[in-house]
Amino acid sequence: MFDNLPRERIAFLPTPLHRLKNLSESIGVDELWIKRDDQTGISFGGNKTRKLEFVVGDAIANKCDTLVTVGGLQSNHCRQTAAVAAVTGMRCILLLAGEEPEEYTGNLLLDKMLGAEIKFFPDDAPLMLNQRLDEVMDTLIDFGLTPYAIPAGAAMPIGVVPYAVAMEELNTQLKEMQFFPERIIVAVGTGGTQAGLLLGAHMLDLDIEIVGITVLSPKEEVEERVQDLIERTIQKYELDSFKPKIIIDDNFMGKGYAILDDAVVSAIEMFAKMDGIFLDPVYTGKAGLALIRMALAGDIASDSPTLFYHTGGEPALFTYSELGQK
Ligand SMILES: Cc1ncc(COP(=O)(O)O)c(C=O)c1O
């Protein structure tokens, strides 16, 4: 699938797929498995490494020398962009929403260690920074660089393709292990990961519900974004058109993006204490809470095989002192 596109092989693939033995018993779902894209390899991994393999492949094919992207101070996407730039010998410029903190922690600390050049925008929200990319690109070109712009979360057709390819990888593993989930639960930010999984499931003719747990924006907004990403990808790569079944649940956003409440803390601790898995506080913690609540409420039947898709993000754990304090 998409073998003709330029790609830098950076991630450690396939990522593991395994049972969540203890959690499965505890929440009463007989067949509960996890796909470990928190283990894509370099620099603490995560879902963006898959996307960036194709993005950087395209950047190199276009003779670019600098990756420019945007995000929040604790952006996992920015950290993985900095890592991919480091291993491919490119320069990395990060535009981060927020004030420069006195002390660098978590992903921000790692960005610095990976050699990224960072510019802070105290008055902007992360997604607003997409609008600044053009301006910064012009300045970099004036300086004689050949930059490549990556929008927040690599939410662009070339960032959707890798998750269609990931679905193919997953499908091979599911067949080998004879595990056939009825649904996949995955955290959603910009929507590219879910869009790619939906595209992949369609191309492989798989009947699996892909349930996106949004942490950033309300349901209708995310549905539109995922639909738009799929349509743009179909157009760009001249694929057959189809109508995706986009399922988004916005009941687990809590008090807002990156705000940790007691329920999310409990979900993170449950995954850790039961099966030794660290979820992250911003994305997978909320998706993990969704899985637990749905199972306990009977919305996932005990005989309904379910896959939890771990998308990474653990470095942000070290910026939340309230974790592990109880
Ligand atoms: C750990 C983690 N999970 C999930 C997501 C959401 O992925 P997407 O933006 O493709 O929806 C992100 C995005 O930054 C992330 O860092």
PDBQT file of the ligand as one rigid body, heavy atoms in Angstrom, charges set to zero:
ROOT
HETATM    1  C1  LIG A 401      -0.003  10.824  22.155  1.00  0.00    +0.000 C 
HETATM    2  C2  LIG A 401      -0.911  11.285  21.087  1.00  0.00    +0.000 A 
HETATM    3  N1  LIG A 401      -2.000  10.569  20.823  1.00  0.00    +0.000 NA
HETATM    4  C3  LIG A 401      -2.879  10.954  19.867  1.00  0.00    +0.000 A 
HETATM    5  C4  LIG A 401      -2.675  12.102  19.133  1.00  0.00    +0.000 A 
HETATM    6  C5  LIG A 401      -3.690  12.490  18.114  1.00  0.00    +0.000 C 
HETATM    7  O1  LIG A 401      -3.291  12.202  16.824  1.00  0.00    +0.000 OA
HETATM    8  P1  LIG A 401      -3.948  12.969  15.603  1.00  0.00    +0.000 P 
HETATM    9  O2  LIG A 401      -3.485  14.394  15.692  1.00  0.00    +0.000 OA
HETATM   10  O3  LIG A 401      -3.470  12.267  14.416  1.00  0.00    +0.000 OA
HETATM   11  O4  LIG A 401      -5.433  12.910  15.783  1.00  0.00    +0.000 OA
HETATM   12  C6  LIG A 401      -1.557  12.886  19.378  1.00  0.00    +0.000 A 
HETATM   13  C7  LIG A 401      -1.356  14.137  18.625  1.00  0.00    +0.000 C 
HETATM   14  O5  LIG A 401      -0.585  14.971  18.897  1.00  0.00    +0.000 OA
HETATM   15  C8  LIG A 401      -0.641  12.469  20.376  1.00  0.00    +0.000 A 
HETATM   16  O6  LIG A 401       0.464  13.183  20.648  1.00  0.00    +0.000 OA
ENDROOT
TORSDOF 0
